[in-house]
Amino acid sequence: MSVSAQAAPRAARRLPPAGTTLLAWRNLAHDRARFVVTLVGVLFAVLLMGVELGLLVGFARTTSGLVDHTHADLWITPAGTTNVDIAGRLDERRRFEALAVPGVAAVDLLMAQFAFWRKPDGGNESVSMIGFNPATRHGAPWNLVEGAIEDLQQDDAVVVDRLYAGKLGVGKIGDTVEINSRRARVVGFTEGIRTFTQSPYVFTTHTNAQRFTLFRPDQTTYMLVTLAPGADRDAVRTALKSRLGRVDVWPSEAFARQAQQYWLITTGAGSALLLAALLGLVVGIVIVGQTLYATTVDRLPEYATLRAMGAPNRYLYAVILKQAAISAALGFGSGMALVYAVEFLMRGGSVALALPPWLVGVLALLTVMMCALGALISIRRIVRIDPTSVFQ
Amino acid sequence: MNAPSVPIRLAGVGVTYGRGATAFAALRGITLDIRPGEMTLLLGPSGSGKTTLLQVMGCLLRATTGRVELFGRGVEGVDAEGMAALRLAHVGFVFQHYNLFPTLKAWENIAIALDIKAVPRAGQREMALELLARLDLADRAEHYPSELSGGQKQRVAIARALAGSPQALLADEPTAALDGKTGQSVAAALHDLAHRAGVAVVVVSHDPRVEPFGDRVLHLEDGQLIDDRRPTRSPR
């Protein structure tokens, strides 16, 4: 059988697109300049929303990163603690009181305290010392790309993140600096551990951290509770609060959420990002609305003809909504490509842009909503169309 | 109930635009039946109410007074969507300026009409090509309206009006924008359609070239039907 003979039945079987889809596509494609304006409008709206919401999620993850990666069941914090980066002191001996509470399997100590980092070539930076128990590794650095946790056993050893190596004036394992006037030596590097405060995390053992931050040996910042198998977390939490008195006891995820709320809502940082994303949405609605409306007005005689032919209103709405959907799909695709490009460029920076799959879904939904709202203006015009106008 | 052999029946129909001192009666007391299988011409001077009458017959405009029936069903109290559904089920329109969709090819213009009537997509292209072939336009199926002559456009418009086999076809000045020979061929096509397919064809026209094709001629003046006659000679 010849190639053309084989192709013929395939072509015959191919269904034409639905009439509304065909009209929607041709209406858009016919006026390319206007279509390009629509797509650019959607693209920039998606870019703006994607970057701002991506930054919001990135900041939220950054503010709670330490809590999220510590894997404790409960956090015991000094009373009134609002976030993981800024806290008072706890008496280490209270650990034994916590261990006496039924349902508590283990209690670890974790330090988080600001300190001054003196660079090898002079100049100071503020850092956040994180001291953890190397035996249990609760609070240990994640994404370690150079060195080993075991190397932190040495009493001057610290691990920093590659993102802040330049800022801290170090470049390789073995570089030495001063923290609060005590000698410190870099024994490892992590990758991608950011801080919202821009004071980089410097990981070391709890004992070292006490020395670097001039805490007394019986002082710590947090206690991390591991529950016994089958223990009721809420009951244990209540018991700990009752037993320990002037402390706060948080489920891990609640403490993470509290840290996010503190930095993003209390400081207004999140509101600014949300406002910018909202602006993107509004700009998108206006541009899509205007260009779709202009296309609709240009084609009013055709809509009137369809109506005169007996097309129900929903058929006309479908044409307009499909125009909006096509604009949304193409604008979203190209906009997301740019958002991913921005995310790629920001990977090496101290500001994180996070694009989890659920956020991509939210952006897709917002884009569809934006285009549908833009289409509403056109639909309102179509509702009033007079089919007798085809005779004028 | 009316016999289905009367596709369109008007009884004492009047249409008045505006109210009070500015009210204008476009149609007054029109009573007539439109029958299948014949081509009815609506003639009259400008402003006599021909197009208004066509719009009332096609359920595009509501009569202010009187009763309109389409295939035995009264249209009083039917809402805009209901009127659209009646048009879709029973009526095809041909317009003076063709009103083809400029972004669609000839066959796609017809496929849209089939699509509105919920004809399955699998058969749309074949049916559209068949209709074009009936009007000697098979070789123009893939052409856009801008690539067709006036006569070809009007024949595509007729093919589109026939999509879904309506029982009534209403045409508003279908030959007005066409040259003599083309106008005659379009009028002949409409006449042929009435006689071969049994469609009730109503044509509003100023064009004397169309008159010989009418099986029945209605004459309007000042919104009133002043003459209803059947010429003794037909072109066929």
Chai-1 contact restraints between the chains, C-beta under 6 A:
chainA,res_idxA,chainB,res_idxB,connection_type,confidence,min_distance_angstrom,max_distance_angstrom,comment,restraint_id
A,L15,B,R121,contact,1.0,0.0,6.0,A-B,restraint_1
A,P16,B,R121,contact,1.0,0.0,6.0,A-B,restraint_2
A,P16,B,Q124,contact,1.0,0.0,6.0,A-B,restraint_3
A,P16,B,R125,contact,1.0,0.0,6.0,A-B,restraint_4
A,G19,B,I112,contact,1.0,0.0,6.0,A-B,restraint_5
A,G19,B,D115,contact,1.0,0.0,6.0,A-B,restraint_6
A,R26,B,T103,contact,1.0,0.0,6.0,A-B,restraint_7
A,H30,B,T103,contact,1.0,0.0,6.0,A-B,restraint_8
A,E302,B,F101,contact,1.0,0.0,6.0,A-B,restraint_9
A,T305,B,N99,contact,1.0,0.0,6.0,A-B,restraint_10
A,A308,B,F93,contact,1.0,0.0,6.0,A-B,restraint_11
A,G310,B,A84,contact,1.0,0.0,6.0,A-B,restraint_12
A,G310,B,R87,contact,1.0,0.0,6.0,A-B,restraint_13
A,G310,B,L88,contact,1.0,0.0,6.0,A-B,restraint_14
A,A311,B,I116,contact,1.0,0.0,6.0,A-B,restraint_15
A,P312,B,E81,contact,1.0,0.0,6.0,A-B,restraint_16
A,P312,B,A84,contact,1.0,0.0,6.0,A-B,restraint_17
A,P387,B,L60,contact,1.0,0.0,6.0,A-B,restraint_18
A,T388,B,Q55,contact,1.0,0.0,6.0,A-B,restraint_19
A,T388,B,L60,contact,1.0,0.0,6.0,A-B,restraint_20
A,T388,B,L61,contact,1.0,0.0,6.0,A-B,restraint_21
A,V390,B,F95,contact,1.0,0.0,6.0,A-B,restraint_22
A,V390,B,N99,contact,1.0,0.0,6.0,A-B,restraint_23
A,F391,B,T51,contact,1.0,0.0,6.0,A-B,restraint_24
A,F391,B,D172,contact,1.0,0.0,6.0,A-B,restraint_25
